[in-house]
Amino acid sequence: MKAPLPALPALLALLAPGILAQDAITTKIAPAAVGPITLNQDALPPSQPAQQQGTGPWGTIETYQVELFCPEDYLNYFEIPSSQTEWLFPAMSEEEFVTTATNAGLGQVEVRTILQKSVVILDEEVTRIFPTDEVIRSLSPAAHTALNRILSANPENRFQSRPFYFDSANLSQIFQGSDLPRQVIQEIAGLAYPTPSGRGYFLSSLPYLLRQTGSSTDERLLIRGLLRTPTLMMRLVIEDESEITMLQDYWAAGFKNKDIMPLMESVLRTPNVERLDVAHLLPPTARRTLLSHPTLADGIDGRFPDWFWSCRNFFRFTPENVYADSPERDAIIAAEFSPAMPPNQFGDLILLHSGSKVIHGCIHLADDIVYTKNSPDIFTPWVLMRLEDVIGYHDLKGDVTITTLRKNPPKR
């Protein structure tokens, strides 16, 4: 990651007029190198040992990764798309399409293949392209990345504007235990493409994959497998009495989370207990939601919690229903948060920007691990992720920058 750059005044002014832009720091995310996607059975570990994260003001933490399955009955609410792939572009002539596609990074041969072997419908409002299976299979991963960068701008391109995300190149490991036929996993490996940020892989070809399933059972297994969500499990090592004050200072977050202090002392004084699941150190709302999916009751007002609901209510005992597109969002940020200088502290709000738009937010916990809800639906749980994976998940254009804000202390 590159060194922090001064924030753009206009960007933060758009976000929250009450925040002094010159006091904030915006970090530009450098693209990462990405290798080929694989089906390497030999890379499957028999178990995942905890990984030491080193020591910082948060203490020493250990993590391991698990895959959360979407509740089985929730699959009934997943809207199965048409098995016919459709790409929607702005209205344009074939000549304009060629220019747009080549400028985005597609080769001339790939552009000709799309036009010659697809059904192309041009009208005054939109350009519709219905590619054949041959066209979809012929595109290289780089071509998929370039093409879907264009398509992601239109929310009607459902699986390009929100593709499935894989945080690893080894699909055998990702789909271990999913019961998906190996042939289907091989198809996924051929269609997954590097994210624009170079962190992880996207998959947008669900309609094509649905046509390759041999039965409704395989179709359900495919949806179930794609809706799995990786999450980190995190434990805090508490074994040195001399560190207890430092740990309490960090995790109490300036008394915004002071209720955890007696628990940490109790663990320290209990023989043979040296590790504490970090879930127990989270404030009430975050502790209740972590590693769970929203319930149907959570959507009683017509929508489910999103990233802003999750971040705004992180320190709150009783959550309030305010969302990322609520008209009062920016005023709340201006009133309740201030620009934060490094290093990050427990509970800091990390905002992801694409151009002048805030596209996501998450809460810093420790090291590079954040608390996040990545999509406003019942299929997406609240999880712990590394910040670089959150960026990879949301960076559809390869232009994400981040800004960190800190919750203001309670007024006395």
Helices and strands as residue ranges (DSSP letters): E 5-6, H 9-15, G 21-23, E 25-28, G 41-43, E 51-56, E 59-68, G 72-77, E 87-90, H 94-104, H 108-116, E 118-122, E 126-131, H 133-138, H 141-151, H 158-161, E 164-166, H 171-174, H 182-191, E 193-194, E 201-203, H 206-212, H 216-226, E 229-237, G 241-243, H 244-252, G 258-260, H 261-268, E 275-277, G 278-281, H 284-289, G 296-299, H 307-312, H 329-336, E 337-339, E 349-354, E 357-366, E 369-373, E 382-386, H 387-394, E 400-407
